[in-house]
Amino acid sequence: MINPWLPASVVPVAGWLATIAVAALALLLFVGYRTELVAKASGIFLLAFALAMTFCTGVKGAFDYSVFTASAGAFALSSLKERFWKLG
C-alpha cells in the first residue's frame, strides 16, 4: 500500500483524486497550457509518488515503473526556455 498513513476508508478517495490530478496535468501538458508551471507541478507530483513508492514498497517498484525518470523528464521540460507550441 502506498498510503499506509491514511485510514482505509479514505484510500479509494485519495486514489481517485490522484488519478484525476494526473490526468488533468497530462491534458494541460498535451495542449501546451502554461507548460513551465504544469511541468513543474507534474515533476513534484511524480517525485512525491516515487518517494512514497520507495519508502512504502521499496525502490524496485519505483525503478520498474520509471517514476523517477518521468519526474526528471517533467523537470527537464519545465526548464526549457524555447517553446515551440503553447496555449497560454
C-alpha positions as CSV (number, residue, x, y, z in Angstrom):
1,M,0.0,0.0,0.0
2,I,1.4,3.4,-1.0
3,N,-0.7,5.3,1.6
4,P,-0.3,3.4,4.9
5,W,-0.9,6.5,7.0
6,L,-4.4,7.1,5.6
7,P,-7.4,5.4,7.1
8,A,-8.6,2.5,4.8
9,S,-11.9,4.4,4.1
10,V,-10.0,7.4,2.7
11,V,-7.6,5.5,0.4
12,P,-10.1,5.0,-2.5
13,V,-10.9,8.7,-2.5
14,A,-7.2,9.6,-2.4
15,G,-6.6,7.3,-5.3
16,W,-9.4,8.8,-7.4
17,L,-8.2,12.4,-6.6
18,A,-4.6,11.5,-7.5
19,T,-5.8,9.9,-10.8
20,I,-7.8,13.0,-11.7
21,A,-4.9,15.3,-10.8
22,V,-2.5,13.2,-13.0
23,A,-5.0,13.2,-15.9
24,A,-5.5,17.0,-15.6
25,L,-1.8,17.7,-15.6
26,A,-1.3,15.4,-18.6
27,L,-4.1,17.1,-20.5
28,L,-2.7,20.5,-19.7
29,L,0.8,19.4,-20.9
30,F,-0.7,18.0,-24.1
31,V,-2.4,21.2,-25.0
32,G,0.6,23.3,-24.0
33,Y,-1.1,25.4,-21.4
34,R,1.4,27.1,-19.1
35,T,3.9,24.4,-19.8
36,E,6.6,25.5,-17.4
37,L,4.2,25.7,-14.4
38,V,2.4,22.5,-15.2
39,A,5.6,20.6,-15.9
40,K,7.0,21.6,-12.5
41,A,3.7,20.6,-10.8
42,S,3.9,17.2,-12.7
43,G,7.5,16.8,-11.6
44,I,6.7,17.5,-8.0
45,F,3.7,15.1,-8.1
46,L,5.7,12.3,-9.7
47,L,8.6,12.8,-7.3
48,A,6.3,12.6,-4.3
49,F,4.7,9.4,-5.8
50,A,8.2,7.9,-6.4
51,L,9.3,8.7,-2.9
52,A,6.1,7.2,-1.5
53,M,6.6,4.1,-3.5
54,T,10.2,3.8,-2.4
55,F,9.5,4.3,1.3
56,C,6.4,2.0,1.3
57,T,7.2,-0.8,-1.1
58,G,11.0,-0.5,-1.8
59,V,12.9,1.1,-4.6
60,K,12.3,-1.7,-7.1
61,G,8.8,-0.7,-7.8
62,A,9.7,2.9,-8.4
63,F,12.5,1.9,-10.8
64,D,10.4,-0.8,-12.5
65,Y,7.7,1.8,-13.3
66,S,10.3,4.5,-14.2
67,V,8.7,7.1,-11.9
68,F,12.0,8.8,-11.1
69,T,12.6,9.1,-14.9
70,A,9.2,10.5,-15.5
71,S,9.7,13.1,-12.8
72,A,13.1,14.0,-14.2
73,G,11.6,14.4,-17.6
74,A,8.9,16.7,-16.3
75,F,11.5,18.9,-14.6
76,A,13.6,18.9,-17.8
77,L,10.5,20.0,-19.7
78,S,9.9,22.8,-17.2
79,S,13.5,24.1,-17.7
80,L,13.2,24.6,-21.5
81,K,13.1,28.2,-22.4
82,E,12.2,27.9,-26.0
83,R,8.5,27.0,-26.6
84,F,7.5,25.5,-29.9
85,W,3.8,25.5,-29.2
86,K,1.9,26.9,-26.3
87,L,-1.6,27.8,-25.5
88,G,-1.1,30.2,-22.6
